[in-house]
Amino acid sequence: MRLHQVLRNVDKFRTVFDFGGRDVAHWFPGHMAKGLRQMRANLKKVDCIIEIHDARIPFSGRNPVFQDTLNVRPHLLILNKVDLTDLSNKQRILKTLEKNGVKNVLFTDCLKQRDDNIKKVKVLLFFVQLVPMVMEIIERQPRYNREENIDYCLMVIGVPNVGKSSLINSLRRTNLKKGRASRVGGEPGITKAVLTRIQVCERPRMYLLDTPGVLPPRIENVETGMKLALCGTILDHLVGEDIIADYLLYSLNRLGKFSYVEKYDLQEPSDDIQHVLKRIAVKLGKTQRVKAITGVGNITITIPNYTAAAYDFIRAFRKGELGQVMLD
């Protein structure tokens, strides 16, 4: 199909996503209040708060409770997973965050120690520089009851699955040449409670407290909840892989990110999630056998497995295989 025909079709795509009156309340577990209570109880031991958030949603989904209850300590915001996002408007992000009172911001990728030597050096340099940066932030304010303590303690906070434990493990590898001390995983909810102190540096002697991911008790709107779900901060089945995949397709089309067309052998961009999932299922051989009732009796037929196709589509986005995407 010619380019002008493709562009004409794209102009007809959705400009607004229909959330169908969905309520996000049931997407978020209620046990997270316990984690927040544990954080408050440990606050007297803490010199600095390090908040980690997904760089694909630098504004959406940050827990306002963190600012309300934990902002009595120096605060550093780390926007993680920068390899997955489009940072062409980095200065706009920084200015918007500064207007909201967030002045100390760093960008990195805490998880991947890459094969790409240039990127690997950049990641390593970040972790070498992080400790001096944190010390500078701490020294701007009095330490009160911790003034005589030669150890420094940081608390790592954030919503689920943004890379808190990966940050701790990367710091240990860089500064102490030691293996991981905190569990990491591809699903939200790996860290269940505030853990004991984990050493991440010898000079100065510095410890981190890992914490469970805590979502806001009330999400401002359904679209914010959907962005959180798409970035993997909520278990997929709580929202539904089909609706997450549809929102992903809507977002990619809205941003003009059409790499899914080539990846899944589509002829052109599409706004129809069923069509896209069918093509994905066919390409990947994702099928399922079901019974059908016909005039001659029951027969077994093979149909595309739309759920498996949706899962592959979402996973491809989360791994960066559909391009660098900024959802905010």
C-alpha positions, 0 to 999 in steps of 0.5 A, a space after each residue: 500500500 502506498 504511503 499516502 494511503 497508509 497516512 490517510 488510514 492512520 488519520 482515521 484511527 482513534 484519538 480517544 481511548 474508550 475505557 468503557 466505564 472501568 473502575 481501577 479500584 479493584 486493580 490495586 491490592 489493599 495490603 500496601 498500607 502495611 508497607 507504607 507504615 513500615 517505611 514511616 517506622 524506619 524513617 528515623 534511621 534514614 538520611 535520604 530517600 531515593 525514589 525510583 520510577 519508570 522513565 516511560 511515565 515520569 509524571 503518571 503514577 508516582 505515589 503522592 503519599 510518598 511526598 506527603 509522608 516521607 518528604 521530611 528527608 532529602 529526596 532523589 528521583 531516579 527515572 529508570 529504564 531509560 533504554 525503553 523511553 523516548 527522551 527527546 523532551 528530557 528538558 521538558 520532563 525536568 522543568 515539569 518535575 521542578 515545578 512540582 518540587 522535584 529538583 534532584 533527578 537522575 536518569 539510568 537503567 538499573 538492570 541491564 549490564 549490557 554487551 554494548 560497551 559504550 552503554 555499559 560504561 555509561 551505566 557503570 559511570 552512573 553508579 560510581 557517581 551516585 554515591 557522591 551525588 547522594 552525599 552532596 544532597 544529604 550534606 545540604 540539610 542537617 542530619 539531626 539525631 544522626 549527626 554523629 553516626 558515621 554510617 549513612 542509610 538510604 531508603 529506596 521507594 517506588 511503585 511496584 516493578 520499577 527497579 528498586 531491588 535492581 538499583 541495590 544489586 547494581 550498587 553492590 556490584 559496582 562499589 563492593 564487587 558483591 552479588 545481589 542481595 535483593 530479589 528481582 523479577 519481571 512481575 510486581 510484588 517481589 519485595 514484600 516488606 521493608 528489609 534489613 539494611 543492605 550495604 552498598 558502599 564501604 567509603 563512606 559506609 552506606 546502606 540501603 533499605 529495600 521496600 515493597 512497591 506501594 501504589 497510590 491508594 487512589 489513582 487519579 484517573 483510569 488512563 493513569 492506571 492503564 499506563 501503570 498496567 502497561 509498564 508492568 506495575 500491576 499484575 496483568 490479570 487484574 486488568 486483563 491482557 486484552 484491554 492492556 494490549 488494546 491500550 498499547 495499540 492505541 498508544 503506539 498509533 497515537 505516537 506514530 510508532 509503527 514498528 509493530 507492523 514489521 515485527 508481526 508482518 502486518 501489511 499496514 498499521 491497524 487500529 483494530 486490536 482483534 486484527 492485530 492479535 490475529 496476525 500475531 497469533 498466526 505469525 507465532 503459531 499461537 493457536 488453541 483447539 475448541 469445540 464447536 456445535 454444528 448442524 452435523 454434531 460437535 467438531 473441534 476447530 483450531 482458532 487463534 489464541 488471542 490471549 497468548 498473542 496479547 501477552 506477546 504484544 505487551 511483553 514486546 513493548 516492555 522489552 523495548 522491541 516496539 521502539 522507545 516510547 514515552 507514554 506521558 
